[in-house]
């Protein structure tokens, strides 16, 4: 059981790659940036486009020992909802790979939060239509939540 828990934690940590985050250090310093690399052995991070004390730092290394909190500022839409929708259209032919944030339909069509990245033909067109409807609903929902 502990191996499963450890793997789940590592998967969640790896999912932070390419996310915009706010880091608070053990010295209560705060800065924001995009994680471009992570070391799972000590939880150290490389960030880019870092905003710190009103300055922009192109690239910053943060030791895992110095991190107190990591807040995800940009989580993006929940792809599991899209995967459920696609599974209703293509029963038992949809795989959602959470770690990679990719949905695979019929082992040949790949969908991310940005749309279809691989696949063509009538099935891909149907997937694109479902994706377009879903993203429009997500955008509408996020605008309502902001108000």
N, C-alpha and C positions, 0 to 999 in steps of 0.2 A: 504494500500500500504506500509506503513512504517513497518508493521509486516513482510511482504514479504522481504523487503530490509534487515531488521534486521536478519531474518532467513538465508538469503543468506550470509551475513557477517559471521554469526556464523558457517555456513557450511564450508565456505572457511577457517576459522580459525581452525576448527576441522580437516580439510584435511592436516594440517601441521604435524600432528602426524606421526612419523617415517620418516620425511624428514630431509635431511642434510641442515642446514641453516647457514647463517652468520648474526649475530646480531650486530647492532650498538646501543650503549646506548646514552642517552641524554648527557653524558660526553664524547662522541666520542670514547669510548673504543669499540674495535671490537673483536669478537671471533666467532669461528665456532663450531658446534656440531649437534647432532641429537636430535630432539625433541621427548621425550618419554611420556610427559604428559603436559596438558594445562588446565588452569582454565579460562573458558569463562566469568566468572563474572568480573575478573580484568586483564585478558590476561597475567597472569604470566605463566612461562614455566619452565619445568624441562628438562635439556639437559644432554646428556651423550657423552663421548668421545670428550670433549671440548678442542679445541686448542686455547690457549690464551698466548700471549707473548712468543711463542716458547715452552711452557709447555703443557702437556696433563693433564687435570683434569678429573677424572673418572665421576663425576656427579656434576652439577651446577644448582642452582635455580636462576632464573632471574625474578625479580619483573616486572609486566606489566608496572608500573609507570616509570621504568628506560629504557624501550625500545623506541628507536627512529625509527629504521628500522629493518625489517626482510627480508632478501634476500634468496630466495630458490635457493640452489646450485645444488640440485639433484631433478629435477622434474619428471624424468622418461618419458616414452612414453605416448602419448595421447590416452587413451583407447577409447575415443569417436569414433576415426577413425576405430578401430577394431570392435566396436559395430555396426557401419554402415555397415561394410563388412559382419559381421555375420547376420545382419538383411536382407541383400540381399539373403543369403543362407537359412535362417530360417525366412521368413516374419512374422512379428507381434508376434514373439516368443522370442524376445531378449529385455532384460531390462538392462539398464546401470545405476548403482547406484553410482553416482559420489562421494558422501560423503565417501563411503566405498571402492571406486576404485575397484568395482567388476562388472563383466558382468554376467548376469544370462540368460542362454539359455534353453528354454523349461521347465523352473521352476526346473531343476535338474542338469544342468551343470554350474559350477561356474568357471569363468576365471578372473585372476588378471594379473598384469604386469609380473608376474613370470610364468604364464601358467595356465593350468587347475588344480584347487585345489579340485574339486569334480565332479564326474560323470564318467560313463564308457559306453561302447557300441559303436555301429556304429556312432551315432550322436556325441558322445564325440571325436571319432577319426576324424570326419570331422571338428569339431571345432579346434582340435589340429593342423590339417593340415593348416587351415586358420591362426591360431595363429602363427605357425612356419614361414609361408610365410610373414606375417605382421611384425614379430619381425626382420626377416632378412632384410626386406626393411627399417625398422626403424634404425637398426644398420648401414646399408649402408649410409643412409641419415645423421646420426649423425657424421659419419667419414668424409663425404664430407664437412659438416659444420665446423668441427674442422680444416680443411686445409685451 
